Structure formats: structure tokens, C-alpha cells
Amino acid sequence: MKLISGLLVSLLFPLLVFKTDTGDVTINKIQVIGSHNSYKEAINPKLFKLLQARDSVGMSKIDYEHISLTDQLNLGLLNLEIDVYSDEKGGKYAHPKALQWVKDQPPFDPKGEMMEPGFKVFHVIDLDFRSHCLTLKDGLQQLKAWSDAHPDHNPVFITIEPKDEKPKNPMFSIPEVFTEKTFEELDKAFLDYLGADKIITPDEVRGKYATLEKAVLHNNWPTLKAARGKFLFILDAKERKKDLYIAGHPSLKGRVLFANAEAGTPEAAAMILNNPKDPQIKELVKKGYIIRTRADSDTKEARENDNSSFEAAKESGAQIITTDYYQKSTHFKSDYVVSFDGASKYFRLNPVFAGKGTK
């Protein structure tokens, strides 16, 4: 089924809309749809059945999967989300414990990628570990290959979540904690495997303004034309990890990712507000900030065929709307699907700025 889906996407690709005639619009005045936990493959059915028997509610929340990163981009999605775990020496996550609980599961890491040093990409430690890119290196190389093949693509927004929380269950593996050194290595990975020429950085947006926030409040985001062929990364972290990423880099000087910094701080530019009904989203958007929100979570809206959160997300003006259901679920019966009306299903001009010009 995945092969057929990928083939259809490839055949239809020339017909899809990836750029518009509105190149002078700045990137904060558009609205795009993308995916949540974009790398995620399904949990093996045999294993899922066992886990479901232990925790039916918890497992229902992660009962979804995505097509490959390239197939998502080919569909026209313009936002992805990638979770990263630090693995300085390599091999820390190479043997997920759930592989031992059910026999005859498909191979997990046939190429031995998990043994290599560097950041790993998966959802839940020891449980939900299958991924379209086991390593960040591989994921970034996939993005680069796609971008090189489609150099005029609209900018792609990507949230990066650094995961190091200690599991509540003591039987599960404990991840490496992100440190100042870890974040330096994270920035380096983006530059090494994707390339500086493909990244919209905080320095670029700040320009000659005293702080990044001042630049944002003066609409100094690049235009769509200038941003074509590029990616913009947002660090999905709060408190300690966010502060650690900012430390020593006022206004994110020299950093690769935008931080999830609060309005009123020098680093404020792109924020993550997951509740689409939060009234402050529209006000922040109007001021010039870029906001990521969600149309659905934990499979709830999809199971209930409830579009209200998606409608609220559209109305809020949040520039980035994530979903697990840009296509209908293959895990349970539901008609729930998230897309805009019109030819460009995952891109449109932002309704908050309708009739207000491009600058």
C-alpha cells in the first residue's frame, strides 16, 4: 500500500501546486498545513495488540502512522515535525525493549544506523521506535535530496523537539540529557547534512535590527520568493532546554533554529501554541510572530470526526497547522481529513492579513 501511495504521488507530482504568484508576500502572511511526528511508522501490529491489552487508552493516542517524508512533501505539505534523541557514542537506542516482548517482528535496523554516533529520530523510547529516518542525518539528507530536486519549492517549516525526559516507568531506558554541547552538535548537524544555503536563520531575519523580536515586529521576514528552496526550523522546547539553547546567543545570534521564546523577549519570533482556540494566537500573528498550532491530537478529533479545532486553527491565523490526518486514517474508520479548500490543499494566503497588502 505504501509503495502504491508513493507511486501515485510521484505520478501526480507535476500537477501539484508548490509555488504561487505571490512571491512578494512575506512568509508570516501565509498559512500552511503539515504533519505531527512526521517520521512515525506504525507500531508492529503484533506488538500493538500486546501493548493495547495493557493500556488501551494510552495506545489509542499513538495509533497512527505517516507516509515517508518525501511522499509528504510531494503531496504538498509544508510543515514537518521531527523528534530527536541525543546519542553521543551510538548504540544507546539500538535495542528497543519491546522487540523482546513479541516474537517475529520485522527487522528494526537492518543497516545498523542506530549504532552510529549522532542524533536518533523516533517517538517513544523502547515502545514506538519505528521511523522513516532512524537518524537525524538520514532525515536531513532526505530533505536535501528532495529540495535539490525541487529547488523552487515553497519554504518548509520544521519543528524540532529535543527529547530527554526520564520515563515514568523505571524499566524503560533513560535518554541522554541535552547540554550546551549537545545543542552545538545539533546546530552542526543541520549545517553539515542540509547546508546553510537551505536554512532561513534567525540572523537572516534579524538583519540590521537590534534584536530578533524587533525585526519580527517590523515584518522583516523574507518574502516567499526569497525563501523558496529553503527550510525554517523551530525548537519545540520550553524552560531549561529553551534557555540552554538561547544562552550565549542573544537574539539567537549564530543559531540555526528559532526558539519557542515568549513575546517581549529579544529572541521572540516563532512560537508553539498547540491550542488553536487560544485567543492570543491571532493577536500574536497580527504583530508579526509566526505561530505553530494543532488541528488534532491523540487521534481524538479523527475518531470523533470533529473539525472544530481545525476550523479554529484556520480562523486564528496561525501560520503553521499540524495534523496526523492530511489523509484519512488507515487504522480506524473515519472521514476526518485536514486540508484547505481549493487547488492548493496545504497552502494559502493567511486570512488574518486579507486585503492588507504584502508588507
N, C-alpha and C positions, 0 to 999 in steps of 0.2 A: 504493500500500500504506500509506504514512504517513497519507494522508487518511482511508482506511478505518479505520485504527487509531485515529486521533483521534476519528472519528465514534462508533465503538463505545465509546470511553472516555466521551464526552460523554453517550451514552445510558445507560450503566451508572452514571454518577457518583452519582445519588441513592441507589443501593443500597450504595455503598461505606462503610466504617466510618472516620470521620475523628476521632471523639472517643469517649471512653469514659465510664463512670460512676465512674471512679476519679480524679476531679478533685483529690482531696487528696493524691495521690501526687506527690512531688517529681520533677522531670524527670531526675534522675540515677538514678531507680529504674525506668526503663523501658528497653526495647531496641527499636531501630528499624533498618530496612534502607533503604539509599539507593543512589545511583549514584556511580560514579567517573568523572571527566571528563564531567560530566553534559551539557555543552553540545555535545559532539562529534558532528559529522556524519561520514558515511563519506568517505574519500578517493575521488575520482572513479575509477571502475573502470579507465579507460584509463591514468591516471597511476599507479594502484596496481600495475598489471601491469608497468609500466616499473620502478618502484621495487623491486618484488618480485624482478625479474630481477637487480637489483644487490645486494640484501640480503634474501634470503628469510626468514632468521631474525628480523632486526630488524623487518621489515614484518609478520610474523605476530603480533608483540606488540601492534600497534596496529590490527589488522584487526577493528574493531568499530565500532558506532555507537549512538546513543541517539535515542529519540523526543524531542519538544520538552520543554522544562522544564515547561510547563503540563500536557502529557499525563502526564509522570512524576508530578507532584503529584496529578493526577486519579486515577491508579492507586492512590495511597496512599503513595508513597514519602515518607519524612520526613527524608531527607538528600540533599544535592546537593554537588557539588564544582565550583568554578569557578577556572580559571587566569587570572591577569591579567598583562598586559604594560603597562608604562608607555609612554605616547606623548604627551609633553607638548605638542608642536606639531601633532601629527596627520600622517598620511600615511606614517609610518615603516614600517608593515607592509601598506600598501595594494597592493603589487605582489609577491606571493609568487613566488619564482623558479621554482618548479615549474610555474607557469602557462605558462611559456615552453617547457617541455620536451615537452609533448604538445598537439597542436592540437585545436580543437573541444571544449574543456572548457566546462562550463556557466558562466554568469556568476558571478563570485565576490562582488562587492559592488555590485550594481546601484543601490543608493541612495546610494552614496558615503559610507557611515558611517565607513569606515576613514580618510578624510581629515580627520575631525573630531578636535580635541584630546581627550585623555582615554584612560582605560584600555581596552585591547582584550582580547578573550577568544578564545583558540584554543589548540591543543595543542602542535604542534611548528613552530617558526619555519621558514617557506619551504616546508614539506612537508605538514604535517597542519593545514590552516588553515581548514577549513570549520566553521562554528559556528552553533548555533541562536540565539546572541546575539553578534554581532561586537564589540559594545561592552559594557562593564560597565553603562553607563547603560541600555541596552536590556534587559539581563538583569534588572536590579533593577526596572525598570518592569514587566516581565512578572511578576515575583514579587509586586509590589504589586497589580497588577490581579487576579491570582488570589486573593491574600489578601483583598482588598476584597470579592471575590465570595463568599468562604467564610470569614467572619470568626471562625467557631468552630473552625477547623482546629487540630489538634494542633501544637505547636511544631515548626518545621522547622530542623534543624541543617545548616549550610553551611560547608564548609571552603574557604578562600580561599588559593590558592598564588600568591605573587608570583614571577614567573619573570624572571630576568635573567642566567642563566648564559650565558657565551660559548660558542657552538657549537664542537665539536672540529674540524669541517670549516671551513677558512678561507673557503670560497666562500659560506657562508651569512651572513645578516645578523646583526649584533651588536645585541642588545637594549639598551634604556636600563637603567642601573643604578638600583635603588631607593635613595633617600636619605631623610633625615629629612623633607624637603619632600614627597617622593613619598608617604610614609605619611600625612602630614597630609592630602594631597589624596585619598588612598584613604578615610580615615575620612569626609571631607566628602562623597564620592560616595554612601556608604551613607545618610547623613543627608539628602542632597538628593533622592535618587531613590527611596528606600524610606520614609524617615521615622523619627524617633526613637521614635515610638509603637509601631512594629512590631519593635523590636530589644530583645532581652534583653542588657543591657550588663554589663561587669564591675562597674561602680559599683553597679548594682542588686543584684547578687549579694553584693558585699562588705557593703553596708548599713552597720551601725554597728561592724563588726569592724575590728580594727587593720589586717589585711591580707586580701587576697582569699583566700589559702590558708586562713587561719583560718576564714573564713566557710564555705568549702567543707567543711572538716573538721568543722564544726558543722551541716552539712546545710542551709545557708541558700539552696539553690537554690529557685527559685519552684516552686509547685505546677503541675500540668497545667492546672488551672482558671485560674490567674493568667497562664499562658504561652500560652494559646490565642490564635490570631491573630498570633503573633509568630515571629521568626526569631532564631537564635543563631549567630553567626559565629566560626569558629576560624581563626586564621592558621596555615597549614601552612608554617612556616619554622623553620629552625634557625640557630644560631650568629649570623653577622653580621646577617642580616635580622631575626631574632627579637630580638636585643639592641637593634637600632636602633629597633624598634617599642616596646620597653619603656622605653628611655632617656628620662628626664624624666617618666615616668609610673609612679611606684611603685605596685605593686598594680594596674597598668593604669588608674589614675585618669584619667578623661576619655577613655579609648579606647573604640572601638566593638567591636573584635574581641577575643576571648580569644586569648592567645598560647600556643604549644606549649611552655610552661615546665615545667621539671622539678620533681618533688616536692621539698619542702624549701625552695622559693623563694617569696617573697611573692606572685608572680604565678601560681603553680601552681593550675590549676582544670580545664582541658580539655587533654588530651594526645593525640598521634597515635602509636600503636604499631601498625605495619602487620602485624606478625607475630602472627596470632591465637593461636599456640601459645606465646607469651611468657608464662611463669608469673607475671610481676609484674602482668599486667593485672588478674587477679581481686583481688589484694591492694589495688591502687590503687582499683578500683571500690568495694570494701568500705569504704575510708576516706572515700569521697565524691567522688573525682575523676570526671570524665566522660572516657571513652576512645573514640577512633575507631580501628577496625581494619578489615582487609580479608578478604573471603571468597575472593577470587581476584585474580590479577594476570597481566598479559601474555598473556591468553587461555589460559594453561596448564591450569588446572583445568577450564575448559569443554571444551577439546579432549580431555581425558582422562576426562571425566565423573567428576571427583574431588570429592566433597563433604566431604572430611576437614577442610579449612581452615574451611569454613562451620560444620561441627559444632563445631570448636574455638572459633570466634568466639562462637557461641551459649553454649557452656559457660563461656567466660571471663567473661561478664557485661559485656563491652564494650558500652556503650550504643548505639554507632553502628557498624553493619556495612555496608561498601560493597561493591558488586559492579558488574560490567559486564553481568550476566545476570539481572536481575529478570524478563526474558523470554528465551526460547530464542534462540540465535544465528540470524541470517539469513545469516551469512557462511560457515558450515560446518555440517555435520550434527553435532548434539549434543543430548542430552536434558538437559543441565545447566541448572538454573534455581535461583535462590535466593529462598526465601520461607519464612515461618513456616507451621506447620500452623494450621488454624482459619480463621474468617471474616475476621479482620484479618491479611492476609498479610505486612504490613510493620511491624507494631506489636504489642508485647506487654509485659506487666509483666516486669521483669528477674528471671530465676530466682535470681540471687545474693541477692536480698532476699525471696525467698518466705517468707511466714509471719513476717516481721519488722516488720510494720506499715508505715505510711506516713511516719512521721517518725523 
